[in-house]
Amino acid sequence: MMKAMVIDRVQEITPKGKPLRLVEIPIPEPSSDEVLVRISVCGVCHTELDEIEGRTPPSRFPMVPGHQVVGNIVKTGSGVSSNRVGERVGVAWIFSACGECGFCKTGMENLCDNFLATGRDANGGYAEYMSAPIDNVYKIPDIFTDAEAAPLLCAGAVGYRALSLAEVTNGDFIGLTGFGASAHIIVKLLRYQQPETKIFVFARREEERGFAKELGAFWVGDITDDAPEKLNAIIDTTPAWKPVVEGLRNLQKAGRLVINAIRKEDQDKSYLQYLSYKNHLWNEKEIKSVANITTIDVNEFLTLADEAKIKPHVEEFPIEAANKVLAALKFKKIKGAKVLRIAQMIK
């Protein structure tokens, strides 16, 4: 048996609520194409809030959440080489896809109708062990500690995908709305790949704006502020609608807004009433969403992060604090990425 934190039902997250429950469940047995991973750490993502509150609910209950998983292979299925035992690996949001459809065959398995997500459709990383398909586990570069590697598997990889979709080139003006785990990694990536690009950060909290400046942002302001220049692209990393409307207003002609979120919340959806064709959409502006990530995204970004020595700012917590960490994430008490230490679970 192993210990795990599970989601039992859809519910609202409150400041002192306990949406996750500590339980004992059987250690999974890997199938022929899977490996069993003893988990060291698991990053905390806003998508866990979406799962718990029902915007993208688990496909069954109880469900072990968590999709930024780092640990060591301790057992392999019959179809996997036993030489992989002991290897340090990560598991990301993409648990599996069909492998046969047109999307899968062209490297876009993120759009597969049978896409399964780690921690939503298959048990994830808020546990002592998990099993995962060998094709969707990733060798972790030696340069990173376990805690540093965890956010790279989602916040980093999805930020990398969003940046690719934004199609910015060196010297462009790019905006980031919100400044959590993904956005702060995007800044580090831009400083390495496109050092002449100017980064404009829109964030609600002064602490976030200060952190952005510290990492090299050219300009920082509130969500509703006017940027001093019209922007080529904006990546929105928030769960809200207001930044979408305000971001479109700050784009230049033919600019592109990339929404880097699995789901948007409804609490400020009424803000869409301020959206006008003339002020926000005209002049061939584009809106594009990021849907999941591919295995290529994760592999390419881990290689790039290793090469560029991109290390995220990490706050680490014991797994017993998972409910408090989720509440802090919902109520915006964040700086960088949050990671749960699994290896020393309560005994």
Secondary structure by P-SEA (a helix, b strand, c coil): cbbbbbbcbbbbbccccccbbbbbbccccccccbbbbbcccccccaaaaaaaaccccccccccccccbbbbbbcccccccccccccccccccccccccccccccccccccccccccccccccccccccbbbbbcccbbbbccccccccccccccaaaaaaaaaaaacccccbbbbbccccaaaaaaaaaaaaccccbbbbbbbccaaaaaaaaaacccccccccccccccccbbbbccccaaaaaaaaaaccccbbbbbccccccccccccccccccccccccbbbbbbbccccaaaaaaaaaaaaaaccccbbbbbcccaaaaaaaaaaacccccbbbbbcccccc
